[in-house]
């Protein structure tokens, strides 16, 4: 089966340095040299589309622009690219969310994917008027997905749940196609929701042994419900023509981390309620050395950024090899990003994807629709 690759839209701003934020991390204006305008994000989206990425993840939270509105606007500047919209159940009724998704599908030609984010930070949730604790939020997520899926199937839904209730809910127009549900979480409550409801379970970029253990738990639990979700991974990438060049770029990013900023970010992340964030912090422990935690897997990003905190670093071939290592565990979808996101999309798209294509593990989504063209000049002298 062909691997699927998604890119990332930095709706909190972009830079040649790492831009932080999320999960209690301190958010500063420094380093956000490229504001998240529709014009700039549209550039990234069009590049991702041209290079062969299937979709683009757009985050959610107080630290970034709204994902629904931003991607709805950018969709008008692209043709094929799908949008993996991060969405928090509980802020909007499930009936309205199902209707919004249905409208999105019709207006974009079926280009919506939904990334359900339960919300790992109580303080941020309370700022939005949500006062449930973490386990209750996951219980609500399960009820939310029960209602939304029923509506998308054309059912009339009645639910008197512990957290959500609807009566006589029904959509007059169904989405075509039904959006796939992506979901991540590492706590037992999160894994239970994944097993029961989601199409693609996402994990952050932990070392392969930890990823394999998580996949096994979700797969076993899902089988008890007669389900078999796909698996994806969220990573940053730093790939160059040679390994030395890639690691020099990683060191450049690390040298740009102000010690005071690192301390403030780690202090904030240390209060996170997210089990996934706790696992990310454990990979580096706040230190600045020993950050290669598995061959070509670097934990330095997590020093200044909440959420996904690891990057694949190496030559195009080394990064391709690590992707194949995760694929052997059962990972089919890769949600990637890099700094800056426009240039990094080309580094990966013209450096790594051709290597995977030659091995028959990837093909450009629109290849069958395109007429043969003259060979393109590789980006920045990328070598195989």
MISE-755970 format. One line per field, with one value per residue: residue number from 1; x, y, z of N, C-alpha, C, O in turn; residue in one letter. Coordinates in steps of 0.1 Angstrom, whole numbers. Layout:
<nodes>
k (NUM:...)
n.px (X:...)
n.py (Y:...)
n.pz (Z:...)
ca.px (X:...)
ca.py (Y:...)
ca.pz (Z:...)
c.px (X:...)
c.py (Y:...)
c.pz (Z:...)
o.px (X:...)
o.py (Y:...)
o.pz (Z:...)
r (a:...)
</nodes>
This chain:
<nodes>
k (1:2:3:4:5:6:7:8:9:10:11:12:13:14:15:16:17:18:19:20:21:22:23:24:25:26:27:28:29:30:31:32:33:34:35:36:37:38:39:40:41:42:43:44:45:46:47:48:49:50:51:52:53:54:55:56:57:58:59:60:61:62:63:64:65:66:67:68:69:70:71:72:73:74:75:76:77:78:79:80:81:82:83:84:85:86:87:88:89:90:91:92:93:94:95:96:97:98:99:100:101:102:103:104:105:106:107:108:109:110:111:112:113:114:115:116:117:118:119:120:121:122:123:124:125:126:127:128:129:130:131:132:133:134:135:136:137:138:139:140:141:142:143:144:145:146:147:148:149:150:151:152:153:154:155:156:157:158:159:160:161:162:163:164:165:166:167:168:169:170:171:172:173:174:175:176:177:178:179:180:181:182:183:184:185:186:187:188:189:190:191:192:193:194:195:196:197:198:199:200:201:202:203:204:205:206:207:208:209:210:211:212:213:214:215:216:217:218:219:220:221:222:223:224:225:226:227:228:229:230:231:232:233:234:235:236:237:238:239:240:241:242:243:244:245:246:247:248:249:250:251:252:253:254:255:256:257:258:259:260:261:262:263:264:265:266:267:268:269:270:271:272:273:274:275:276:277:278:279:280:281:282:283:284:285:286:287:288:289:290:291:292:293:294:295:296:297:298:299:300:301:302:303:304:305:306:307:308:309:310:311:312:313:314:315:316:317:318:319:320:321:322:323:324:325:326:327:328:329:330:331:332:333:334:335:336:337:338:339:340:341:342:343:344:345:346:347:348:349:350:351:352:353:354:355:356:357:358:359:360:361:362:363:364:365:366:367:368:369:370:371:372:373:374:375:376:377:378:379:380:381:382:383:384)
n.px (8:5:23:11:14:13:14:20:3:14:-2:3:23:55:90:126:136:127:93:75:48:16:2:6:31:53:44:59:65:89:108:87:87:73:42:10:-6:-33:-22:5:2:-12:7:23:5:-1:24:27:7:15:39:30:19:-9:-26:-29:-21:-38:-34:-51:-62:-56:-33:-30:-43:-78:-87:-108:-119:-95:-86:-108:-107:-82:-86:-98:-77:-64:-64:-65:-55:-61:-75:-65:-82:-78:-99:-119:-140:-170:-168:-185:-218:-224:-242:-242:-215:-213:-229:-214:-192:-203:-211:-186:-174:-190:-185:-158:-153:-150:-127:-121:-106:-109:-93:-96:-93:-91:-83:-58:-51:-62:-64:-65:-88:-107:-106:-121:-145:-150:-153:-148:-131:-101:-106:-134:-136:-127:-147:-168:-159:-162:-190:-196:-185:-200:-226:-220:-210:-233:-251:-238:-242:-268:-288:-314:-307:-309:-298:-291:-267:-240:-226:-233:-263:-288:-317:-338:-320:-308:-294:-300:-286:-262:-226:-203:-174:-178:-161:-129:-119:-93:-71:-54:-37:-25:-32:-50:-78:-79:-69:-90:-111:-100:-100:-127:-138:-122:-107:-81:-54:-32:2:27:61:77:104:109:104:86:65:57:47:25:9:2:-14:-36:-45:-52:-72:-91:-97:-114:-137:-144:-130:-105:-84:-63:-28:-9:18:32:57:86:108:142:159:187:211:233:242:258:251:225:225:240:222:203:218:221:195:193:212:200:181:172:184:168:143:139:139:115:96:98:90:63:54:58:36:16:-14:-14:-8:6:23:38:53:67:83:99:116:138:143:148:174:203:220:228:205:198:178:173:186:189:166:157:153:153:135:114:123:115:90:56:36:42:75:98:122:130:162:187:204:187:184:188:166:145:150:144:117:108:113:95:72:73:64:37:28:12:6:20:25:40:64:85:111:118:84:77:101:110:91:98:124:119:99:112:135:132:107:110:128:113:93:107:110:86:68:54:34:27:-2:-18:-7:-18:-35:-20:-3:26:56:84:115:119:140:159:153:176:198:193:203:201)
n.py (-12:22:48:76:110:140:176:205:234:264:280:296:312:315:307:309:298:278:279:284:272:261:235:245:257:285:313:334:365:366:354:347:354:353:361:344:347:345:347:338:312:301:299:278:258:254:246:222:208:206:191:167:160:147:160:187:194:214:233:236:259:284:297:300:307:303:271:261:284:294:273:270:294:291:269:278:286:264:232:203:196:183:191:187:193:204:200:207:188:197:224:232:222:187:182:207:207:184:193:215:202:188:208:219:198:199:224:224:203:178:178:177:165:154:162:151:167:163:179:187:205:218:245:260:250:258:285:287:281:255:233:207:178:159:131:132:148:132:112:127:132:107:104:126:118:96:107:124:106:90:109:115:92:93:89:95:109:103:111:107:114:112:135:149:157:151:155:141:147:154:154:173:173:151:146:142:129:111:126:115:105:116:110:115:105:94:84:60:65:79:60:42:57:60:33:27:46:60:66:69:65:87:92:110:116:92:70:40:16:24:34:11:-3:12:12:-16:-17:-1:-15:-40:-33:-21:-43:-57:-44:-49:-35:-19:4:27:37:66:90:119:141:163:173:174:173:170:172:158:140:154:181:182:177:199:219:212:218:245:254:246:262:286:286:304:302:311:312:284:275:287:276:249:249:256:235:214:215:204:185:165:132:124:147:145:122:132:151:134:124:141:154:181:187:198:182:149:145:130:105:81:65:91:104:132:150:177:198:198:212:238:239:230:199:179:170:160:153:140:136:140:127:126:99:87:97:87:60:58:64:41:23:30:25:-3:-10:-6:20:41:66:98:128:157:183:213:238:268:263:264:262:238:220:216:206:181:171:170:157:133:120:112:90:71:67:54:30:19:26:49:72:100:118:129:119:102:119:137:150:138:156:178:170:181:205:195:206:228:213:186:153:118)
n.pz (0:-8:8:27:28:47:50:70:82:94:114:135:128:111:105:101:123:151:159:188:210:223:243:269:266:266:247:224:206:192:165:149:120:97:92:97:73:48:23:26:39:19:-1:10:11:-17:-26:-11:-23:-50:-47:-39:-14:4:22:46:79:102:132:164:189:215:208:180:147:139:128:112:98:86:69:52:38:25:10:-13:-28:-37:-53:-51:-26:7:39:71:96:128:156:184:203:221:222:203:193:186:165:150:143:127:106:97:88:67:50:44:29:6:-4:-9:-25:-13:5:33:62:96:125:156:186:219:240:261:281:310:318:295:283:301:297:274:283:291:316:323:337:326:320:318:296:276:277:268:242:231:231:214:189:185:180:157:138:134:124:100:87:79:98:122:152:186:218:252:269:293:291:267:250:226:206:182:162:129:96:68:44:35:40:14:3:34:60:71:103:124:151:182:212:244:268:288:286:262:244:244:232:207:199:196:178:157:125:118:139:155:165:183:174:187:197:177:192:213:198:185:207:214:191:191:214:207:185:195:213:195:179:196:193:168:149:128:128:108:111:120:121:137:129:127:101:90:64:42:15:23:53:71:65:72:100:107:103:122:145:141:146:173:185:183:204:231:264:285:273:268:294:303:286:292:318:316:300:318:335:320:313:296:286:264:260:283:278:256:269:285:267:262:286:292:287:267:253:240:224:202:201:190:161:138:149:165:194:199:191:209:230:229:220:223:221:192:192:181:155:123:112:88:59:27:21:45:60:45:51:78:78:65:85:105:90:88:112:111:105:83:75:74:91:85:91:89:94:76:68:41:25:37:28:2:4:15:-3:-28:-22:-5:-11:-39:-36:-21:-40:-60:-49:-50:-30:-27:-45:-66:-58:-79:-101:-122:-134:-147:-176:-193:-185:-190:-174:-140:-125:-98:-64:-48:-56:-49:-41:-49)
ca.px (0:13:24:4:21:6:22:15:1:18:-12:8:35:66:103:138:138:115:83:69:34:8:3:12:44:53:43:65:64:102:110:76:91:63:28:2:-16:-38:-13:17:-2:-16:20:27:-5:1:37:25:-2:24:49:24:13:-23:-33:-21:-27:-39:-36:-62:-58:-56:-20:-29:-55:-88:-85:-119:-119:-83:-85:-119:-102:-70:-91:-101:-65:-58:-74:-66:-50:-71:-72:-67:-86:-79:-112:-121:-154:-174:-169:-196:-226:-221:-251:-237:-202:-216:-234:-203:-183:-210:-210:-172:-172:-197:-179:-144:-151:-146:-113:-120:-103:-110:-84:-103:-84:-100:-79:-50:-48:-74:-65:-69:-102:-116:-107:-131:-158:-151:-148:-147:-117:-96:-114:-147:-135:-126:-160:-176:-154:-168:-204:-196:-182:-212:-236:-216:-210:-247:-257:-232:-248:-282:-297:-319:-300:-313:-288:-291:-255:-235:-220:-240:-277:-295:-330:-343:-309:-307:-289:-308:-277:-251:-213:-198:-175:-178:-147:-122:-116:-80:-72:-42:-38:-17:-38:-60:-91:-77:-68:-103:-118:-94:-104:-141:-144:-115:-102:-66:-48:-19:11:38:73:85:113:101:99:75:54:52:39:12:1:-3:-25:-48:-49:-58:-85:-100:-102:-125:-149:-145:-125:-91:-79:-50:-19:-1:28:35:71:93:119:153:167:195:218:242:239:264:244:212:228:245:209:197:226:218:183:195:220:190:173:176:182:156:131:139:134:101:88:98:82:50:50:58:23:6:-21:-14:1:15:33:47:62:76:93:108:126:149:145:152:188:206:229:222:192:195:173:172:192:182:155:162:143:156:124:106:128:109:76:47:31:52:88:109:124:139:174:197:204:174:183:186:152:137:151:136:103:105:114:82:62:74:56:23:25:8:4:31:21:53:66:99:113:105:75:76:113:111:83:105:135:113:92:121:147:128:96:114:134:102:86:115:109:72:61:47:32:21:-17:-24:1:-26:-43:-11:3:41:62:98:120:121:153:157:155:188:208:190:208:195)
ca.py (0:35:56:88:121:153:186:213:248:270:291:305:320:307:314:300:293:270:288:276:274:249:226:253:263:300:318:348:370:365:343:345:363:352:360:334:353:336:346:329:299:296:295:265:248:251:239:209:201:204:181:153:157:145:169:196:195:228:231:243:264:299:302:300:311:292:261:260:296:296:264:273:304:286:259:284:288:251:224:189:194:181:199:180:204:201:204:203:186:203:239:233:210:177:184:218:203:175:201:223:193:185:220:220:188:203:236:222:191:166:179:178:155:160:157:154:171:164:190:182:215:223:260:265:246:267:298:286:278:241:230:192:173:153:119:136:153:120:106:136:130:95:107:135:110:87:115:129:95:87:119:114:79:96:85:104:105:107:107:113:109:118:149:155:152:156:149:142:153:148:163:173:170:144:149:133:117:113:129:105:110:113:112:111:105:83:80:49:70:83:48:36:64:56:19:27:56:67:60:69:69:94:93:118:108:85:59:29:6:29:35:-2:-7:20:6:-29:-15:4:-25:-50:-28:-19:-56:-61:-37:-53:-24:-20:17:29:44:77:96:133:144:173:167:182:165:177:163:150:139:165:193:181:179:213:227:210:225:259:256:245:274:297:285:312:294:316:307:270:273:291:266:236:251:256:221:206:215:199:173:156:121:125:157:140:113:140:157:124:120:150:158:195:189:202:173:136:147:120:94:69:70:101:109:143:155:191:207:198:221:251:237:219:189:171:176:153:155:131:145:132:128:122:85:83:100:76:47:59:63:27:16:32:18:-17:-12:-4:34:43:81:107:142:163:198:218:253:273:253:265:256:224:211:213:197:167:166:167:149:120:113:104:78:62:64:44:17:16:28:62:78:113:116:133:114:96:130:147:147:139:169:178:168:193:207:193:217:229:202:173:141:105)
ca.pz (0:-9:20:26:35:49:55:82:80:107:116:146:123:106:106:99:136:156:165:198:213:225:255:280:262:265:233:223:192:186:156:140:110:86:98:91:64:38:12:29:41:6:-7:16:6:-31:-27:-7:-33:-62:-44:-37:-1:3:31:55:93:108:146:171:203:216:203:166:141:138:117:102:90:78:58:43:28:17:1:-25:-36:-40:-61:-46:-12:17:51:83:105:142:161:198:206:233:220:193:194:176:153:142:138:116:95:92:80:55:41:40:19:-6:-9:-13:-33:-4:9:47:72:109:136:169:197:231:248:272:291:316:319:282:281:310:290:264:290:293:330:326:338:314:317:314:282:267:276:259:228:226:228:203:177:183:173:144:128:132:115:86:81:76:109:132:164:200:228:265:274:305:288:256:247:214:204:168:153:116:86:55:34:40:34:4:11:48:64:79:117:129:166:190:227:249:281:286:281:248:236:243:222:194:195:193:169:148:113:118:151:153:176:181:170:197:192:172:202:220:188:183:218:214:180:196:224:200:175:203:218:184:174:205:188:154:141:124:123:103:120:114:130:135:130:120:93:86:55:33:5:31:67:78:63:80:114:109:104:136:155:140:153:187:189:184:215:242:276:293:266:270:308:304:279:299:330:312:296:330:341:311:317:285:287:252:263:293:271:248:278:289:256:263:300:293:284:253:247:239:218:192:210:181:149:130:156:173:203:202:188:221:240:228:214:228:211:185:196:175:141:116:108:81:44:21:22:59:64:39:58:91:74:62:98:111:81:91:125:107:102:69:72:80:91:87:91:91:94:75:62:26:20:41:20:-11:7:16:-15:-39:-17:1:-18:-51:-32:-18:-52:-68:-42:-51:-17:-28:-58:-65:-58:-91:-113:-132:-141:-153:-188:-191:-187:-190:-160:-132:-119:-83:-54:-41:-59:-41:-47:-44)
c.px (9:12:17:12:13:16:15:14:4:10:-8:20:46:79:114:143:126:106:75:54:28:12:10:25:43:53:49:64:78:102:99:78:81:49:20:-10:-21:-28:-1:13:-7:-4:24:18:-3:14:34:16:7:33:43:19:-2:-31:-24:-29:-27:-42:-48:-57:-58:-43:-19:-43:-65:-87:-96:-119:-107:-83:-96:-114:-91:-75:-95:-89:-58:-69:-76:-63:-62:-66:-75:-69:-87:-91:-114:-136:-158:-175:-181:-205:-223:-230:-246:-223:-204:-221:-223:-194:-190:-209:-196:-169:-178:-189:-164:-142:-146:-132:-111:-116:-104:-101:-90:-93:-92:-96:-71:-47:-60:-76:-70:-84:-111:-117:-118:-145:-160:-145:-147:-133:-113:-104:-128:-147:-134:-139:-169:-172:-161:-183:-205:-194:-194:-223:-232:-216:-224:-254:-251:-237:-263:-292:-303:-314:-306:-302:-290:-279:-251:-231:-227:-254:-282:-308:-335:-333:-309:-302:-298:-300:-265:-237:-209:-184:-175:-164:-141:-118:-101:-80:-59:-45:-31:-22:-47:-73:-90:-76:-82:-112:-113:-99:-118:-145:-136:-110:-87:-61:-34:-11:21:50:82:94:104:96:86:63:48:43:25:3:-5:-15:-37:-54:-57:-72:-95:-106:-114:-138:-151:-140:-110:-87:-66:-41:-11:8:30:49:75:103:129:162:174:202:227:238:245:257:231:215:234:232:203:205:224:205:185:203:211:181:178:174:170:143:129:133:119:92:87:90:68:45:50:45:12:-1:-21:-3:11:26:43:57:72:87:103:119:139:153:150:166:191:216:222:208:188:191:171:179:184:169:159:151:144:144:115:111:121:95:68:42:43:65:100:110:133:150:183:197:190:173:181:172:143:138:144:121:99:105:100:71:62:66:41:19:23:8:14:26:34:53:81:99:123:97:75:89:114:103:90:117:130:107:101:133:143:118:101:121:124:95:94:114:94:63:53:45:25:6:-23:-16:-7:-33:-34:-5:18:46:77:103:122:135:151:160:168:198:206:196:201:204)
c.py (12:42:70:99:134:163:194:228:256:282:300:313:310:315:304:295:285:280:279:278:260:241:233:259:278:304:332:352:368:352:341:356:364:351:350:339:342:335:337:315:293:292:281:255:244:243:224:201:197:192:168:150:156:156:178:197:210:227:239:248:279:305:303:304:299:284:261:272:297:286:266:284:299:276:265:288:276:243:210:187:193:189:191:190:199:207:199:201:192:218:241:220:200:178:195:214:193:183:210:214:190:196:221:210:193:215:235:209:179:166:181:165:161:153:161:156:173:176:185:192:221:238:266:262:255:281:299:282:264:237:215:188:164:140:122:141:142:113:114:134:118:97:116:127:101:95:119:118:91:96:118:101:81:92:97:100:111:102:114:108:116:133:156:149:159:149:151:149:146:159:162:170:163:147:138:137:121:115:118:112:106:117:108:112:93:78:68:54:74:70:41:44:61:42:19:35:60:59:59:74:75:94:103:109:103:75:47:19:11:31:21:-7:0:14:-7:-27:-11:-7:-36:-46:-26:-32:-61:-55:-40:-42:-25:-6:16:37:55:82:110:136:157:166:178:173:174:167:154:150:151:178:193:184:193:222:225:217:240:263:256:257:286:297:293:304:299:312:292:267:276:281:253:237:250:241:211:205:209:186:162:144:120:135:152:130:121:146:147:120:129:154:173:197:193:193:159:136:137:107:81:74:79:107:119:149:170:201:208:207:235:251:227:210:181:178:169:155:144:140:136:135:123:107:80:86:90:63:47:58:49:19:18:25:3:-20:-11:10:35:58:89:121:150:178:201:233:258:263:253:258:242:215:207:204:183:162:163:159:135:113:106:91:67:58:53:30:12:18:41:66:91:112:119:128:109:107:139:142:147:153:168:176:181:193:205:205:217:218:189:161:129:98)
c.pz (0:4:17:34:35:54:66:78:93:109:129:141:119:106:102:112:140:163:175:200:216:237:267:278:262:250:233:208:185:177:147:129:98:92:90:83:54:26:15:31:28:-2:-3:11:-8:-33:-23:-17:-45:-59:-41:-23:-3:11:39:68:96:123:151:185:203:210:188:160:140:126:107:92:80:66:48:33:19:7:-13:-34:-39:-47:-55:-32:-2:30:63:94:119:149:175:200:220:232:211:195:183:163:144:136:126:104:89:83:67:45:36:28:6:-13:-14:-22:-25:1:25:54:86:119:149:180:210:240:261:283:297:317:306:279:289:304:279:270:293:307:333:329:326:311:312:300:272:266:267:245:222:222:215:190:174:175:159:134:125:122:101:79:77:86:116:146:177:209:241:272:287:303:277:254:234:212:190:159:140:106:74:43:40:33:24:-1:26:53:73:93:121:144:172:204:232:262:278:281:266:239:234:233:208:189:190:181:157:136:113:132:149:166:173:179:181:190:187:182:209:211:186:194:218:203:185:205:217:191:183:208:207:179:183:200:173:144:138:119:116:113:113:125:127:138:123:111:90:77:45:24:12:46:75:77:71:95:117:110:117:146:154:147:168:192:190:196:227:255:284:287:269:284:309:298:287:312:327:308:308:337:332:316:307:287:276:254:273:287:262:257:283:279:257:277:302:290:269:246:247:233:207:199:202:168:140:136:167:181:206:200:201:232:240:222:221:217:205:187:191:160:135:109:100:66:39:23:36:64:58:46:71:88:72:75:105:103:85:104:122:105:87:65:80:79:95:87:92:90:84:66:47:21:24:33:7:-8:8:3:-26:-35:-13:-7:-31:-47:-28:-30:-60:-62:-43:-39:-17:-42:-56:-67:-71:-103:-124:-140:-148:-166:-186:-194:-187:-176:-153:-127:-104:-75:-48:-44:-52:-48:-42:-35)
o.px (19:1:17:15:7:26:5:23:-4:14:-16:27:47:79:111:153:115:110:70:48:32:23:18:31:32:60:44:62:78:97:101:70:80:46:22:-21:-15:-27:3:19:-5:-4:27:22:-4:14:39:19:5:36:50:15:-8:-41:-12:-40:-17:-53:-54:-48:-59:-43:-9:-52:-61:-85:-93:-120:-109:-80:-95:-118:-91:-69:-94:-91:-46:-81:-87:-69:-71:-54:-87:-60:-95:-94:-111:-144:-149:-183:-187:-199:-219:-225:-245:-221:-197:-218:-222:-190:-183:-207:-194:-163:-172:-188:-159:-131:-139:-126:-101:-122:-100:-100:-90:-85:-99:-105:-78:-41:-68:-87:-78:-92:-122:-127:-123:-155:-172:-132:-146:-124:-122:-107:-133:-156:-140:-143:-177:-180:-165:-187:-214:-202:-197:-229:-240:-220:-227:-261:-259:-237:-269:-304:-297:-316:-309:-298:-290:-280:-259:-232:-227:-256:-280:-309:-336:-337:-308:-304:-302:-304:-258:-237:-212:-183:-174:-155:-148:-115:-98:-87:-53:-53:-32:-18:-52:-79:-100:-83:-84:-119:-121:-103:-121:-155:-141:-109:-82:-65:-26:-17:25:50:92:92:94:84:77:52:36:32:15:-9:-17:-24:-48:-66:-67:-82:-107:-117:-123:-149:-160:-145:-103:-86:-58:-47:-6:7:31:54:68:107:126:171:169:201:229:231:239:256:227:208:232:232:198:199:224:204:180:200:214:173:189:163:164:134:117:125:112:81:76:84:60:35:43:42:0:5:-26:8:23:38:54:69:83:99:115:129:150:164:155:171:182:220:212:199:177:200:168:179:173:162:166:141:138:143:110:104:120:89:73:43:52:67:111:100:142:147:188:189:182:162:173:166:133:128:138:114:88:98:95:61:51:62:33:7:32:10:16:24:39:43:89:90:134:102:73:88:118:106:89:120:136:110:98:141:150:119:96:119:125:90:88:116:90:53:46:53:17:1:-34:-18:-4:-38:-39:-3:23:42:82:97:127:141:143:168:172:206:215:194:194:200)
o.py (13:44:74:97:138:159:189:233:254:294:309:320:299:327:292:287:287:288:269:285:250:241:227:265:284:299:341:344:369:342:333:366:373:340:348:337:332:325:329:306:281:282:272:244:232:235:215:189:186:184:158:138:163:161:176:201:217:221:247:242:285:317:307:306:288:289:260:270:300:290:263:283:301:274:258:292:276:247:205:178:201:192:188:194:190:219:187:210:192:224:252:210:204:175:194:217:195:180:211:219:189:194:224:214:192:216:243:206:170:156:186:154:173:141:173:147:183:182:180:188:228:243:275:270:259:287:309:280:260:239:212:195:162:138:115:139:143:108:108:134:117:92:114:129:98:90:118:119:87:92:119:100:72:92:108:89:123:90:127:99:125:141:168:137:171:137:163:156:134:170:151:165:169:152:126:147:132:108:113:124:94:126:98:120:82:67:66:47:72:70:35:37:59:41:11:32:65:47:49:85:69:95:105:97:108:72:45:14:3:28:20:-13:-7:13:-10:-35:-16:-9:-41:-53:-29:-33:-68:-60:-33:-41:-32:-4:7:42:52:79:114:134:161:155:190:166:184:155:143:159:157:186:204:191:198:232:234:223:247:273:264:262:296:306:289:298:290:308:288:259:269:278:248:228:244:237:201:196:209:178:151:147:117:133:155:131:117:145:150:115:124:158:176:209:192:195:157:128:136:99:71:86:75:114:115:153:175:210:219:209:241:261:216:213:177:190:172:157:139:149:125:144:117:102:71:77:86:56:37:52:44:9:8:20:-3:-31:-15:13:32:61:86:127:148:184:192:239:252:255:242:249:233:203:196:195:174:151:154:155:125:101:95:81:55:47:44:20:2:12:44:63:93:105:114:133:112:105:148:130:154:160:157:181:191:183:212:213:206:214:182:160:129:87)
o.pz (7:10:5:46:25:60:71:71:103:107:133:149:124:108:100:112:134:171:172:192:211:242:274:287:257:242:240:199:173:181:137:128:91:96:78:86:52:20:6:26:25:-10:-11:7:-12:-42:-29:-20:-51:-68:-42:-21:-11:5:38:69:94:126:144:191:192:209:183:167:141:115:95:80:69:55:36:21:7:-4:-23:-45:-44:-48:-55:-25:-2:31:65:101:123:147:178:200:229:239:211:197:172:152:132:124:116:92:77:73:56:33:24:19:-5:-25:-21:-26:-31:1:29:51:87:121:153:183:211:246:270:293:290:315:306:274:284:305:276:263:296:308:345:323:317:299:303:292:262:255:259:236:211:212:207:180:163:166:150:123:113:113:91:67:72:83:116:150:177:209:241:281:292:312:277:257:233:216:185:150:139:107:70:33:48:22:26:-8:30:49:82:93:121:148:168:209:226:267:267:273:259:229:224:225:199:178:181:174:147:136:108:137:143:177:161:181:184:179:193:181:212:215:185:192:222:205:182:204:220:191:179:207:209:175:178:204:167:133:146:107:118:123:102:137:115:150:114:114:87:82:40:25:8:50:84:86:76:101:128:118:123:156:164:154:175:203:197:197:233:257:290:294:271:286:316:303:288:317:334:312:308:345:335:323:309:290:278:251:272:290:261:254:284:283:254:280:312:290:261:235:254:237:203:203:209:165:136:129:176:176:215:207:204:242:251:220:224:206:212:183:195:154:142:102:106:62:47:26:39:71:65:48:75:96:76:76:110:108:85:106:131:103:79:53:92:68:106:83:95:86:83:59:41:12:16:31:3:-15:3:-1:-34:-43:-16:-10:-33:-54:-32:-31:-66:-68:-37:-38:-7:-51:-47:-76:-75:-114:-136:-151:-155:-167:-177:-203:-184:-167:-159:-124:-97:-78:-42:-35:-49:-60:-31:-30)
r (x:x:x:x:x:x:x:x:x:x:x:x:x:x:x:x:x:x:x:x:x:x:x:x:x:x:x:x:x:x:x:x:x:x:x:x:x:x:x:x:x:x:x:x:x:x:x:x:x:x:x:x:x:x:x:x:x:x:x:x:x:x:x:x:x:x:x:x:x:x:x:x:x:x:x:x:x:x:x:x:x:x:x:x:x:x:x:x:x:x:x:x:x:x:x:x:x:x:x:x:x:x:x:x:x:x:x:x:x:x:x:x:x:x:x:x:x:x:x:x:x:x:x:x:x:x:x:x:x:x:x:x:x:x:x:x:x:x:x:x:x:x:x:x:x:x:x:x:x:x:x:x:x:x:x:x:x:x:x:x:x:x:x:x:x:x:x:x:x:x:x:x:x:x:x:x:x:x:x:x:x:x:x:x:x:x:x:x:x:x:x:x:x:x:x:x:x:x:x:x:x:x:x:x:x:x:x:x:x:x:x:x:x:x:x:x:x:x:x:x:x:x:x:x:x:x:x:x:x:x:x:x:x:x:x:x:x:x:x:x:x:x:x:x:x:x:x:x:x:x:x:x:x:x:x:x:x:x:x:x:x:x:x:x:x:x:x:x:x:x:x:x:x:x:x:x:x:x:x:x:x:x:x:x:x:x:x:x:x:x:x:x:x:x:x:x:x:x:x:x:x:x:x:x:x:x:x:x:x:x:x:x:x:x:x:x:x:x:x:x:x:x:x:x:x:x:x:x:x:x:x:x:x:x:x:x:x:x:x:x:x:x:x:x:x:x:x:x:x:x:x:x:x:x:x:x:x:x:x:x:x:x:x:x:x:x:x:x:x:x:x:x:x:x:x:x:x:x:x:x:x:x:x:x)
</nodes>
